Amino acid sequence: MAKKIKALFIDVVKQTVTPIEIKNKFAHYYPLLKCQTIEAIHLENSDVIYIDEEGLLSEQNGYFRLKGYHQVYAGHGLVIGTEISKQDENDDGNCLSTVQDILDLITFLRPDEVSGDDIEPSFEFIPFC
């Protein structure tokens, strides 16, 4: 049985960040994010924001930007913590970020505030040195 963890839900329609408890299983993340594939955005404090990996491929009801990140993200987000419980094994856990931390990091965007260049899917190679 999956344990419940503390997370933050980023609602791009209501433009809010809300604390929630959710079962620690990907199967519970998908319906909340309204998607079929998930992408992780890694934050400096080891938290991750899960988003719809295919969100930019369809019209969305809302978007957001993160300070220090170059792209626009489509759809809702879910902030989860990562715990390293065993060597080389990551396990989702309680998030370290507070609602205020995420509000300071995020800028909500309505669909009419996003241009085609902002939402054009792209990728970038980042070398690990």
C-alpha positions in Angstrom: 0.0 0.0 0.0 1.4 3.4 -1.0 1.9 5.9 1.7 0.5 9.4 1.5 2.9 12.3 1.0 2.6 16.0 1.3 2.7 17.8 -2.1 1.7 21.1 -3.7 -0.7 21.3 -6.6 -0.2 24.0 -9.1 -3.6 24.9 -10.7 -3.1 26.9 -13.8 -6.8 27.6 -14.3 -7.4 29.0 -10.8 -3.8 30.3 -10.7 -3.2 28.9 -7.2 -0.7 26.7 -5.4 -2.4 24.4 -2.8 -1.0 21.9 -0.3 -2.4 18.4 -0.8 -1.8 14.9 0.4 -1.5 12.2 -2.4 -0.7 8.6 -2.5 2.9 8.0 -3.4 2.3 6.3 -6.8 2.5 7.6 -10.3 -0.9 6.2 -11.0 -2.4 8.9 -8.7 -0.4 11.7 -10.3 -1.8 11.2 -13.9 -5.5 12.0 -13.2 -4.6 15.0 -11.1 -2.4 16.4 -13.9 -4.9 15.2 -16.5 -2.2 13.6 -18.6 -0.8 10.3 -19.8 2.9 11.0 -19.6 4.8 12.9 -17.0 7.9 15.0 -17.1 9.9 16.1 -14.1 11.3 19.6 -13.6 14.1 19.4 -11.0 14.2 22.3 -8.5 17.4 23.4 -6.6 16.1 22.1 -3.3 15.7 18.5 -4.7 11.9 18.8 -5.1 10.5 18.1 -8.6 7.5 19.5 -10.4 5.7 16.9 -12.4 3.9 18.2 -15.5 2.2 16.8 -18.6 5.1 15.9 -20.9 2.9 16.4 -23.9 1.2 19.5 -22.6 2.6 21.8 -25.3 1.2 19.6 -28.0 -2.4 20.6 -27.4 -4.3 23.7 -26.4 -4.3 24.3 -22.7 -6.3 26.3 -20.2 -3.2 27.7 -18.6 0.5 27.9 -18.5 3.3 28.9 -16.2 6.9 30.0 -16.2 9.6 29.4 -13.5 12.2 31.9 -12.6 15.6 30.7 -13.9 14.0 28.3 -16.4 13.8 29.3 -20.1 10.5 27.7 -21.2 6.8 27.9 -20.7 5.1 24.9 -19.1 1.6 23.8 -20.1 -1.1 22.6 -17.7 -1.1 21.8 -14.0 1.9 20.9 -11.9 2.5 18.7 -8.9 5.4 19.5 -6.5 6.8 16.4 -4.9 9.9 15.9 -2.8 12.7 13.3 -3.5 14.3 11.2 -0.9 17.3 9.1 -1.5 16.6 6.1 0.6 19.1 3.7 -0.9 22.2 4.3 -3.0 21.2 5.2 -6.6 17.4 4.8 -5.9 15.1 7.8 -5.9 11.8 7.7 -4.1 9.2 10.4 -4.1 8.4 11.9 -0.6 7.2 15.0 1.1 8.0 18.2 -0.7 10.4 20.7 0.9 9.0 23.7 -0.9 6.3 25.8 0.7 3.4 27.4 -1.0 5.2 30.8 -0.8 8.4 29.2 -2.3 6.5 28.1 -5.4 4.5 31.4 -5.6 7.9 33.3 -5.6 9.2 31.0 -8.4 6.1 30.8 -10.6 4.4 33.2 -13.1 1.0 32.1 -14.2 0.0 32.7 -17.8 -3.4 32.6 -19.5 -3.6 31.2 -23.0 -3.9 34.7 -24.5 -0.6 35.7 -22.8 1.4 33.0 -24.5 2.7 33.3 -28.1 3.4 30.6 -30.6 7.2 30.9 -30.0 6.7 30.3 -26.2 4.8 27.0 -26.6 6.7 25.5 -29.6 8.0 22.2 -28.3 11.7 22.1 -28.1 14.6 20.3 -26.4 18.1 21.3 -25.3 21.2 19.2 -24.7 22.8 20.1 -21.4 26.3 18.7 -20.9 27.2 17.2 -17.5 30.7 18.3 -16.6 
